[in-house]
Amino acid sequence: RKFTARNFKYAMDVINKIGVIAERENHHFDFHLANCREVEVIIFTHKLGGITENDFKLASMIDVECVPIEYSSKWLDNQNSEVQNFLKR
């Protein structure tokens, strides 16, 4: 998942929330923060070299537990309407 947060503080808030979930689930993955607010979360099972059912469960937990995410309004405007509706829930 890749998105641009509203600002650095919101990017770090999301990363920290996701980190708590990863620690709780004992499932660690890659985070990338670039340009102070561009966040990328790459979830896959390193040990197996691919995506597993647990990765999908973890992604779902993140979607549920890390809302609302303060997205950059410019970034959000560039997403299609289906994505915008999903992200605004």
C-alpha positions in Angstrom: 0.0 0.0 0.0 1.3 3.4 -0.9 -0.1 6.8 -0.1 0.9 10.4 0.7 -0.1 11.6 4.1 -1.2 15.1 4.9 2.1 15.9 6.5 5.1 14.3 8.3 3.3 14.0 11.6 0.4 12.0 10.1 2.8 9.8 8.2 4.6 8.9 11.4 1.3 8.4 13.3 0.2 5.8 10.7 3.6 4.1 10.7 3.5 3.9 14.5 -0.1 2.5 14.5 0.9 -0.1 11.9 4.0 -1.0 13.9 1.8 -1.7 17.0 -0.3 -4.1 14.9 2.8 -5.8 13.4 4.3 -6.3 16.9 1.1 -7.6 18.4 0.7 -10.1 15.5 4.4 -10.9 15.5 4.4 -10.3 11.7 7.0 -7.7 10.6 7.3 -6.2 7.1 8.8 -3.3 5.3 8.0 0.4 5.7 9.3 3.2 3.6 8.9 6.9 4.3 10.1 9.3 1.6 9.9 13.0 1.1 8.6 13.4 4.7 5.1 12.1 4.0 5.1 9.4 1.2 4.4 6.1 3.0 4.7 2.7 1.5 3.9 -0.5 3.4 5.0 -3.8 1.8 3.5 -6.8 3.4 4.7 -10.3 2.5 6.1 -13.3 4.3 9.9 -13.1 4.0 10.4 -16.7 5.2 8.2 -18.1 2.4 9.1 -15.5 -0.2 5.6 -14.5 -1.0 2.1 -13.5 0.1 0.2 -15.7 2.5 -3.3 -15.7 4.0 -1.8 -14.1 7.1 -0.5 -11.2 5.0 -4.1 -10.6 3.8 -5.4 -10.8 7.4 -2.8 -8.3 8.5 -3.6 -5.9 5.7 -7.3 -6.1 6.7 -6.4 -5.3 10.3 -4.4 -2.3 9.2 -7.4 -1.1 7.1 -9.7 -1.4 10.1 -7.5 -0.2 12.9 -5.6 2.6 11.3 -8.5 4.8 10.1 -8.9 7.6 9.6 -5.7 8.3 7.8 -5.0 11.9 7.1 -4.2 11.8 3.3 -2.8 14.6 1.3 -5.8 16.3 -0.4 -3.8 16.6 -3.6 -2.9 12.9 -3.5 -6.5 12.0 -2.8 -7.8 14.1 -5.6 -5.6 12.1 -8.0 -7.2 8.8 -7.1 -10.1 7.4 -9.0 -13.6 7.7 -7.4 -13.7 4.0 -6.3 -10.4 4.4 -4.4 -11.5 7.8 -3.0 -14.8 6.3 -1.6 -12.9 3.4 0.0 -10.3 5.7 1.6 -12.9 8.1 2.9 -14.8 5.5 4.9 
